[in-house]
Amino acid sequence: MAKNQKPELGGMGTLREHPATKPSLLSLAAFRGWLLLTVAVSAVFAFQGFYSSLIGPISNVLPAACAGVAFVSALTNMRRYGFNLKVRFQAVWICFALGTGVWVLAETTWAIYYFILNVAVPYPSIADVFYIGGYLPMLAALILYYGTFASAMSRRRLAVAVPVIVGSIALSLGLVVPLELSMDYSMIHVMTDLIYPILDLTLLSAAILSSALFIGGRIRNYWFVLSGAIVLYVLGDEFFLYQVAVGSYYNGGLDDLLFLLGYLAFALAFYLHRREF
């Protein structure tokens, strides 16, 4: 897509100039590569009992590396589409690159606590400043992208998306938030515990709306993978909050794996957008 070309949608959310097409061979190859990498990473966590002394270092190195892959993928798109914040479509990729870049800082800070300072990572910590900070540009990117095509959202699609959003909010409010609020924590701890679910649910809601809008369109593959990345990231975050609340968090747990798979899915989604649009 040219830097100054504005993408268009048809009446049902499909691209007017580019009807739904089969993924390119490169896109299929990228998906297969991502699938193999996902299986490999999952196997590392599944069989950690055979190298329990190594899973701590592994689970503190891989997140920064995987987040870095997502950042490079977003940065590549930013360089392709342009750097002008006044152009909405270009601002989208600036925000995606900024968001994943801040998450790289978050994961790197977490690793510094572990490898350099050699202390248990406090909660909240400096890393949480970066984790929370990364949500804001990611949300801005989703809102800007959705806003470009929002007029194409039909009532039927909206009627499907809204119950899913409401169900997600109810699930989080019913399972995670009450547990966090029941603990005797400091005010800063409680505030952090509340900020994460709010941001998670906002990010997830934006992804659900966008997926409903773009289903059937040329960039549906990108949006489905991007939404999957967001779901993985949100699940990892909510599970982390749950573990912290009950005192069961440990390095190499399911939440760490979900974060890794989320970052890799972000990288794949950005690549698919670059190849298919």
BELTAFEN-V202680 format. One record per backbone hydrogen bond with DSSP energy under -1.0 kcal/mol. CO is the residue of the C=O (numbers start at 1). NH is the residue of the N-H. E is the energy in kcal/mol with one decimal. If there is no record, write none. Layout:
BEGIN
co:CO nh:NH e:E
co:CO nh:NH e:E
END
This chain:
BEGIN
co:2 nh:5 e:-1.1
co:10 nh:13 e:-1.4
co:14 nh:10 e:-5.6
co:24 nh:28 e:-2.3
co:25 nh:29 e:-2.5
co:26 nh:30 e:-2.4
co:27 nh:31 e:-2.3
co:28 nh:32 e:-2.3
co:29 nh:33 e:-2.5
co:30 nh:34 e:-2.5
co:31 nh:35 e:-2.5
co:32 nh:36 e:-2.5
co:33 nh:37 e:-2.3
co:34 nh:38 e:-2.5
co:35 nh:39 e:-2.3
co:36 nh:40 e:-2.4
co:37 nh:41 e:-2.8
co:38 nh:42 e:-2.4
co:39 nh:43 e:-2.2
co:40 nh:44 e:-1.9
co:41 nh:45 e:-1.6
co:42 nh:46 e:-2.4
co:43 nh:47 e:-2.2
co:45 nh:48 e:-1.1
co:47 nh:50 e:-1.9
co:48 nh:51 e:-1.4
co:51 nh:54 e:-2.0
co:51 nh:55 e:-1.0
co:54 nh:58 e:-2.5
co:55 nh:59 e:-2.8
co:57 nh:61 e:-1.3
co:58 nh:62 e:-2.5
co:61 nh:65 e:-1.7
co:62 nh:66 e:-3.2
co:63 nh:67 e:-2.7
co:64 nh:68 e:-1.8
co:65 nh:69 e:-1.7
co:66 nh:70 e:-1.9
co:67 nh:71 e:-2.3
co:68 nh:72 e:-2.5
co:69 nh:73 e:-2.1
co:70 nh:74 e:-2.3
co:71 nh:75 e:-2.9
co:72 nh:76 e:-2.3
co:73 nh:77 e:-1.5
co:74 nh:78 e:-2.3
co:75 nh:79 e:-2.3
co:76 nh:80 e:-1.5
co:77 nh:81 e:-2.8
co:78 nh:82 e:-2.1
co:84 nh:87 e:-1.4
co:87 nh:91 e:-2.5
co:88 nh:92 e:-1.8
co:90 nh:94 e:-1.6
co:91 nh:95 e:-2.4
co:92 nh:96 e:-2.3
co:93 nh:97 e:-2.3
co:94 nh:98 e:-2.3
co:95 nh:99 e:-3.0
co:96 nh:100 e:-2.4
co:97 nh:101 e:-2.0
co:98 nh:102 e:-2.3
co:99 nh:103 e:-1.8
co:100 nh:104 e:-1.7
co:101 nh:105 e:-1.6
co:102 nh:106 e:-2.0
co:103 nh:107 e:-2.6
co:104 nh:108 e:-2.5
co:105 nh:109 e:-2.5
co:106 nh:110 e:-2.2
co:107 nh:111 e:-2.1
co:108 nh:112 e:-2.1
co:109 nh:113 e:-2.0
co:110 nh:114 e:-1.5
co:111 nh:115 e:-3.4
co:112 nh:116 e:-1.6
co:112 nh:117 e:-2.7
co:113 nh:119 e:-2.2
co:126 nh:130 e:-1.3
co:127 nh:131 e:-2.7
co:128 nh:132 e:-2.8
co:129 nh:133 e:-2.1
co:130 nh:134 e:-2.1
co:134 nh:138 e:-1.4
co:135 nh:139 e:-3.0
co:136 nh:140 e:-2.3
co:137 nh:141 e:-2.4
co:138 nh:142 e:-2.1
co:139 nh:143 e:-2.7
co:140 nh:144 e:-2.6
co:141 nh:145 e:-2.4
co:142 nh:146 e:-2.8
co:143 nh:147 e:-2.7
co:144 nh:148 e:-1.3
co:146 nh:149 e:-1.1
co:149 nh:152 e:-2.5
co:150 nh:153 e:-1.9
co:154 nh:158 e:-2.2
co:155 nh:159 e:-2.4
co:156 nh:160 e:-1.0
co:157 nh:161 e:-2.3
co:158 nh:162 e:-2.6
co:160 nh:164 e:-1.0
co:161 nh:165 e:-2.2
co:162 nh:166 e:-2.8
co:163 nh:167 e:-2.6
co:164 nh:168 e:-2.1
co:165 nh:169 e:-2.4
co:166 nh:170 e:-2.6
co:167 nh:171 e:-2.2
co:168 nh:172 e:-2.0
co:169 nh:173 e:-2.8
co:170 nh:174 e:-2.0
co:171 nh:175 e:-1.9
co:172 nh:176 e:-1.6
co:172 nh:177 e:-1.9
co:176 nh:180 e:-2.0
co:177 nh:181 e:-2.4
co:178 nh:182 e:-1.2
co:183 nh:185 e:-1.5
co:186 nh:190 e:-2.4
co:187 nh:191 e:-2.6
co:188 nh:192 e:-2.0
co:189 nh:193 e:-2.4
co:190 nh:194 e:-1.6
co:191 nh:195 e:-2.3
co:192 nh:196 e:-2.0
co:194 nh:198 e:-1.8
co:195 nh:199 e:-2.5
co:196 nh:200 e:-3.1
co:197 nh:201 e:-2.8
co:198 nh:202 e:-1.9
co:199 nh:203 e:-2.7
co:200 nh:204 e:-2.6
co:201 nh:205 e:-2.4
co:202 nh:206 e:-2.1
co:203 nh:207 e:-1.8
co:204 nh:208 e:-2.4
co:205 nh:209 e:-2.4
co:206 nh:210 e:-2.1
co:207 nh:211 e:-2.5
co:208 nh:212 e:-2.2
co:209 nh:213 e:-1.8
co:210 nh:214 e:-2.4
co:211 nh:215 e:-1.2
co:214 nh:217 e:-2.5
co:217 nh:220 e:-1.6
co:219 nh:223 e:-2.1
co:220 nh:224 e:-2.7
co:221 nh:225 e:-2.2
co:222 nh:226 e:-2.7
co:223 nh:227 e:-2.7
co:224 nh:228 e:-2.2
co:225 nh:229 e:-2.3
co:226 nh:230 e:-2.2
co:227 nh:231 e:-2.5
co:228 nh:232 e:-2.5
co:229 nh:233 e:-2.5
co:230 nh:234 e:-2.9
co:231 nh:235 e:-2.7
co:232 nh:236 e:-2.4
co:233 nh:237 e:-2.2
co:234 nh:238 e:-2.8
co:235 nh:239 e:-2.5
co:236 nh:240 e:-2.0
co:237 nh:241 e:-2.4
co:238 nh:242 e:-2.1
co:239 nh:243 e:-2.5
co:240 nh:244 e:-2.6
co:241 nh:245 e:-2.2
co:242 nh:246 e:-1.9
co:243 nh:248 e:-2.4
co:250 nh:253 e:-1.2
co:253 nh:257 e:-1.6
co:254 nh:258 e:-2.4
co:255 nh:259 e:-2.1
co:256 nh:260 e:-2.0
co:257 nh:261 e:-2.7
co:258 nh:262 e:-2.2
co:259 nh:263 e:-2.5
co:260 nh:264 e:-2.3
co:261 nh:265 e:-2.1
co:262 nh:266 e:-2.3
co:263 nh:267 e:-2.1
co:264 nh:268 e:-2.1
co:265 nh:269 e:-2.8
co:266 nh:270 e:-2.4
co:267 nh:271 e:-1.9
co:268 nh:272 e:-2.8
co:269 nh:273 e:-2.1
co:270 nh:274 e:-1.8
co:271 nh:275 e:-2.2
co:272 nh:276 e:-3.0
co:273 nh:277 e:-1.8
END
